[in-house]
Amino acid sequence: MSPESKKLFNIIILGVSFMFMFTAFQTCGNIAQTVITNLNSTDFHGSGYTSMSIIYGVFSASNLISPSVVAIVGPQFSMVISGIFYSLYIAVFIQPATWTFYTASVFIGIAAAVLWTAQGNCLTVNSDENTIGRNSGVFWALLQSSLFFGNLYIYFAWRGKTHISESDRRTVFIALTVISLVGTVLFFLIREQEDTKASGEEDSANEILGDSSVISYINSHFYAFTEKSIKLSFTKEIMLLSVTTAYTGLELTFFSGVYGTCIGAVNRFGSEEKSLIGLSGIFIGVGEILGGGIFGLLSKRNRFGRNPVVMLGIIVHFIAFYLIFFNMPNDAPIAPMEGTDDVAYMIPSKEVAIFCSFLLGLGDSCFNTQLLSILGFLYSEDSAPAFAIFKFVQSICAAVAYFYSNYFLLQWQLLIMVVVGFFGTITFFMVEWQAAAALAARGSDYSSI
């Protein structure tokens, strides 16, 4: 197998592994608050929003150490260990208890930081400036296929049900746990690439480890990374991209947790309200797959760079927010177990709700594929700190959004995303123009990015 074929094979295996894992996890996140609402009449008193806030809060803090873990353990084994913790979190829902639920939330936050840092490293190592756009799109399309399969099952399994029984819950989460473990095992198929470290660094690392001074090696690596990350955080490009990244954290929270809860709370949808959560997830996935596939496959033919894709993303999201504002009751995100009978500015329409799901997925793929692409392009020689900062900002904003989702009405959540999305689009444009200017100075073709 040629080196290029080997790299593409790794990208596909990476995407398929994430597809299985996140078929389980994203489906879990989409239905968690609905399932928990049906549990809160028992001894269980957890909140899906609070759990996700803990996950993303710990996730953001753990990005400070995740590159060191990946560098020492290796990206492949890091992803395997992280996958095990993802599976344990999902398994908690089989027989949930409040303390295990929140404890698992902490551990999966740490695991997520390691997983995504390793993913960023694996994506970058197996790409170059000519293939980073394609590989980002291929990975994103495979990853977001997860939204289709898991939610398709939810749609048919919960069709016509207004209450989720204990048997329904256990069946779903046992299946999701097994699916997550399958994705974890698939990480073993990724083939190692040649080490990109300088020979002096490799010899130094081996000498330290040979002297059994593992702790000293970890500390030296951690401090070197921390210093590098702090310096990188204050560069103009990272500060500008952080606004765009912040927006992806807010809208991630909305489409992966809040919007499904809103749909499941609208009593005017009748007996289909619970199964519509699954259908919504399917169409979010269709949007994600379509966007990732198109922007990945056409990246080589795009002579205008990344800005038009990001512009499409923000327009699509603004249309979705406008329709959601008119279609969904304001109290839908925080409605009680009985749901809400309120009406917004139109009689709630199932067709409009599902169409908005598609738009949310399509817009999200526009932003994330281009952020992955530009980070891999700008920091191809030092990807771990760049991707760690990216996930730090995204996850801290997701944590904040999950926290205020417990309290804010729908209109205020939409307004926050509109404002941050507008400024995030502008800041992305500024970085892309700088990247284009740098390429022109090197005499490279702009379409190669």
PAFI-188355 format. One line per field, with one value per residue (C-alpha): residue number from 1; y, z, x. Coordinates in steps of 0.2 Angstrom, whole numbers, always signed. Layout:
BEGIN
pos = c(NUM,...)
py = c(Y,...)
pz = c(Z,...)
px = c(X,...)
This chain:
BEGIN
pos = c(1,2,3,4,5,6,7,8,9,10,11,12,13,14,15,16,17,18,19,20,21,22,23,24,25,26,27,28,29,30,31,32,33,34,35,36,37,38,39,40,41,42,43,44,45,46,47,48,49,50,51,52,53,54,55,56,57,58,59,60,61,62,63,64,65,66,67,68,69,70,71,72,73,74,75,76,77,78,79,80,81,82,83,84,85,86,87,88,89,90,91,92,93,94,95,96,97,98,99,100,101,102,103,104,105,106,107,108,109,110,111,112,113,114,115,116,117,118,119,120,121,122,123,124,125,126,127,128,129,130,131,132,133,134,135,136,137,138,139,140,141,142,143,144,145,146,147,148,149,150,151,152,153,154,155,156,157,158,159,160,161,162,163,164,165,166,167,168,169,170,171,172,173,174,175,176,177,178,179,180,181,182,183,184,185,186,187,188,189,190,191,192,193,194,195,196,197,198,199,200,201,202,203,204,205,206,207,208,209,210,211,212,213,214,215,216,217,218,219,220,221,222,223,224,225,226,227,228,229,230,231,232,233,234,235,236,237,238,239,240,241,242,243,244,245,246,247,248,249,250,251,252,253,254,255,256,257,258,259,260,261,262,263,264,265,266,267,268,269,270,271,272,273,274,275,276,277,278,279,280,281,282,283,284,285,286,287,288,289,290,291,292,293,294,295,296,297,298,299,300,301,302,303,304,305,306,307,308,309,310,311,312,313,314,315,316,317,318,319,320,321,322,323,324,325,326,327,328,329,330,331,332,333,334,335,336,337,338,339,340,341,342,343,344,345,346,347,348,349,350,351,352,353,354,355,356,357,358,359,360,361,362,363,364,365,366,367,368,369,370,371,372,373,374,375,376,377,378,379,380,381,382,383,384,385,386,387,388,389,390,391,392,393,394,395,396,397,398,399,400,401,402,403,404,405,406,407,408,409,410,411,412,413,414,415,416,417,418,419,420,421,422,423,424,425,426,427,428,429,430,431,432,433,434,435,436,437,438,439,440,441,442,443,444,445,446,447,448,449)
py = c(+0,+17,+30,+41,+26,+22,+39,+39,+22,+29,+44,+32,+21,+36,+42,+25,+23,+40,+36,+20,+29,+44,+35,+30,+46,+59,+48,+47,+66,+69,+59,+61,+75,+67,+51,+59,+69,+53,+47,+62,+55,+41,+43,+49,+68,+72,+84,+81,+99,+99,+83,+90,+106,+96,+86,+101,+111,+97,+94,+112,+111,+94,+101,+108,+91,+81,+85,+78,+62,+60,+63,+50,+37,+39,+45,+27,+21,+37,+35,+17,+22,+37,+26,+15,+29,+35,+17,+18,+35,+28,+12,+22,+25,+7,+8,+26,+34,+52,+50,+38,+49,+65,+55,+48,+65,+71,+56,+57,+76,+71,+57,+69,+81,+66,+59,+75,+80,+63,+65,+81,+74,+59,+70,+81,+68,+59,+75,+89,+106,+98,+85,+93,+100,+83,+73,+85,+83,+64,+63,+75,+66,+49,+56,+64,+48,+43,+55,+45,+28,+30,+42,+31,+18,+30,+36,+18,+12,+27,+30,+33,+33,+48,+40,+31,+15,+7,-8,+5,+14,-2,-9,+7,+10,-8,-7,+10,+4,-11,+1,+12,-2,-8,+10,+9,-8,-1,+11,-3,-4,+13,+11,+21,+35,+39,+49,+68,+72,+77,+64,+74,+75,+56,+52,+63,+56,+38,+42,+50,+35,+23,+31,+27,+45,+45,+58,+70,+67,+70,+86,+93,+89,+97,+113,+114,+111,+124,+137,+134,+134,+150,+159,+152,+157,+175,+175,+185,+171,+160,+174,+178,+160,+158,+169,+157,+142,+149,+150,+132,+127,+137,+129,+112,+113,+119,+106,+91,+93,+108,+107,+88,+92,+107,+95,+82,+95,+101,+93,+99,+87,+73,+55,+58,+70,+58,+49,+66,+68,+53,+60,+77,+69,+60,+76,+84,+70,+71,+90,+86,+72,+82,+97,+86,+76,+91,+102,+88,+81,+99,+107,+104,+113,+128,+143,+154,+146,+143,+160,+156,+139,+148,+162,+148,+141,+157,+161,+143,+145,+162,+155,+140,+151,+162,+148,+140,+156,+156,+138,+133,+139,+150,+138,+122,+120,+121,+113,+100,+82,+86,+96,+113,+118,+135,+142,+153,+164,+149,+133,+121,+112,+95,+98,+115,+108,+94,+105,+116,+101,+98,+117,+116,+101,+108,+125,+116,+106,+122,+129,+113,+107,+124,+126,+109,+113,+130,+124,+109,+121,+135,+123,+108,+107,+109,+103,+97,+114,+122,+108,+108,+127,+124,+111,+121,+136,+126,+115,+129,+138,+122,+120,+138,+135,+119,+128,+143,+131,+126,+143,+153,+154,+149,+167,+172,+156,+160,+178,+174,+162,+175,+188,+177,+169,+185,+191,+173,+174,+190,+185,+169,+179,+189,+174,+166,+182,+182,+164,+168,+182,+171,+158,+171,+177,+159,+158,+144,+141,+147,+133,+121,+125)
pz = c(+0,-5,+8,+2,+1,+19,+25,+17,+24,+42,+39,+34,+49,+60,+53,+54,+72,+77,+68,+79,+95,+91,+85,+103,+111,+101,+101,+120,+121,+110,+121,+138,+144,+138,+146,+163,+163,+164,+178,+189,+198,+205,+216,+202,+202,+188,+174,+156,+154,+170,+165,+148,+156,+168,+153,+143,+158,+162,+144,+142,+157,+152,+136,+146,+149,+134,+122,+134,+137,+118,+116,+129,+126,+108,+98,+94,+112,+118,+108,+113,+132,+129,+119,+135,+145,+132,+133,+152,+152,+140,+151,+166,+158,+159,+178,+182,+199,+202,+209,+195,+182,+187,+191,+174,+167,+175,+168,+150,+150,+153,+140,+127,+128,+125,+111,+101,+103,+97,+83,+78,+78,+68,+55,+53,+52,+39,+28,+20,+13,-3,+6,+23,+15,+8,+23,+35,+24,+23,+42,+46,+34,+42,+60,+57,+49,+67,+69,+56,+62,+81,+78,+65,+78,+91,+78,+75,+93,+101,+88,+96,+114,+125,+140,+140,+150,+160,+147,+133,+141,+145,+128,+120,+131,+130,+112,+112,+124,+112,+97,+106,+111,+93,+88,+101,+95,+77,+83,+83,+64,+62,+55,+63,+53,+54,+69,+64,+79,+76,+79,+93,+102,+99,+106,+121,+125,+124,+135,+148,+147,+147,+164,+171,+173,+167,+178,+174,+155,+158,+168,+155,+141,+150,+154,+136,+129,+142,+137,+118,+120,+130,+117,+103,+112,+111,+92,+81,+71,+86,+95,+79,+76,+95,+91,+77,+88,+102,+91,+86,+105,+107,+92,+96,+112,+104,+90,+100,+116,+117,+100,+103,+120,+113,+100,+113,+124,+111,+115,+99,+90,+98,+100,+88,+99,+106,+90,+82,+92,+83,+66,+70,+74,+57,+48,+57,+52,+34,+34,+42,+30,+15,+20,+25,+9,-3,+5,+7,-11,-19,-9,-23,-35,-24,-30,-18,-2,+14,+16,+5,+14,+31,+23,+18,+35,+44,+32,+34,+53,+53,+42,+54,+70,+62,+58,+75,+84,+74,+76,+94,+110,+121,+136,+126,+132,+150,+150,+163,+161,+155,+141,+135,+126,+122,+104,+97,+81,+71,+75,+78,+62,+62,+44,+49,+64,+54,+40,+54,+60,+42,+42,+59,+53,+36,+44,+58,+45,+35,+51,+58,+41,+38,+55,+55,+38,+42,+59,+50,+36,+48,+61,+51,+60,+78,+77,+95,+104,+91,+91,+110,+111,+98,+109,+124,+118,+110,+125,+138,+127,+126,+145,+147,+135,+143,+160,+154,+145,+162,+164,+147,+136,+118,+111,+122,+117,+99,+101,+109,+94,+82,+89,+92,+75,+66,+74,+72,+54,+52,+62,+52,+36,+43,+46,+29,+20,+29,+24,+6,+7,+14,+0,-13,-6,-7,-25,-21,-28,-17,-22,-14,+4)
px = c(+0,+7,+10,-5,-16,-11,-15,-32,-35,-31,-43,-57,-54,-54,-70,-79,-73,-80,-96,-99,-94,-104,-119,-120,-115,-124,-140,-138,-135,-151,-162,-154,-165,-181,-176,-171,-187,-196,-185,-186,-202,-191,-175,-165,-163,-151,-152,-146,-142,-131,-122,-118,-112,-100,-94,-89,-83,-71,-67,-61,-50,-43,-37,-22,-15,-23,-8,+4,-6,-7,+11,+16,+3,+1,-14,-21,-20,-27,-42,-45,-44,-56,-68,-69,-75,-87,-95,-96,-105,-118,-119,-124,-141,-145,-148,-145,-141,-138,-120,-114,-122,-112,-96,-96,-99,-83,-73,-80,-75,-57,-58,-66,-51,-39,-50,-51,-33,-28,-41,-33,-16,-21,-30,-15,-2,-11,-14,-4,-9,-16,-27,-32,-48,-53,-48,-57,-73,-72,-69,-83,-96,-92,-92,-109,-117,-118,-133,-142,-141,-144,-159,-167,-168,-175,-188,-195,-193,-202,-215,-232,-225,-228,-219,-202,-203,-189,-189,-188,-173,-163,-165,-159,-144,-138,-138,-129,-116,-112,-111,-99,-87,-87,-80,-67,-60,-59,-46,-34,-35,-26,-9,+5,+14,+32,+37,+38,+49,+67,+80,+87,+70,+67,+84,+82,+65,+71,+86,+74,+63,+77,+83,+65,+62,+45,+38,+52,+48,+30,+33,+45,+33,+19,+28,+34,+17,+9,+21,+18,+0,+0,+10,-1,-17,-12,-8,-19,-25,-30,-39,-49,-53,-58,-74,-79,-75,-85,-100,-98,-99,-115,-124,-117,-126,-142,-143,-136,-146,-158,-167,-172,-179,-189,-197,-201,-209,-222,-239,-246,-236,-247,-241,-227,-218,-205,-202,-199,-183,-176,-182,-174,-158,-158,-161,-147,-136,-142,-137,-120,-116,-121,-111,-96,-96,-98,-86,-73,-75,-76,-62,-49,-60,-64,-55,-62,-56,-66,-75,-90,-93,-93,-105,-116,-116,-121,-135,-142,-141,-150,-164,-165,-166,-179,-190,-187,-192,-209,-212,-207,-215,-203,-204,-200,-182,-187,-204,-209,-212,-230,-223,-230,-246,-240,-239,-226,-231,-238,-246,-231,-227,-218,-212,-204,-196,-188,-183,-174,-165,-158,-153,-144,-134,-129,-124,-114,-104,-100,-91,-83,-75,-68,-61,-53,-46,-39,-31,-23,-17,-10,-3,+3,+19,+12,-6,-8,-8,-19,-32,-32,-35,-49,-58,-54,-64,-78,-81,-81,-94,-104,-103,-109,-123,-129,-129,-140,-151,-158,-165,-166,-181,-179,-179,-164,-154,-157,-152,-135,-131,-136,-124,-109,-112,-111,-95,-88,-91,-82,-67,-65,-65,-51,-40,-44,-39,-22,-20,-24,-11,+2,-1,+0,+17,+24,+17,+5,-12,-26,-37,-25,-31)
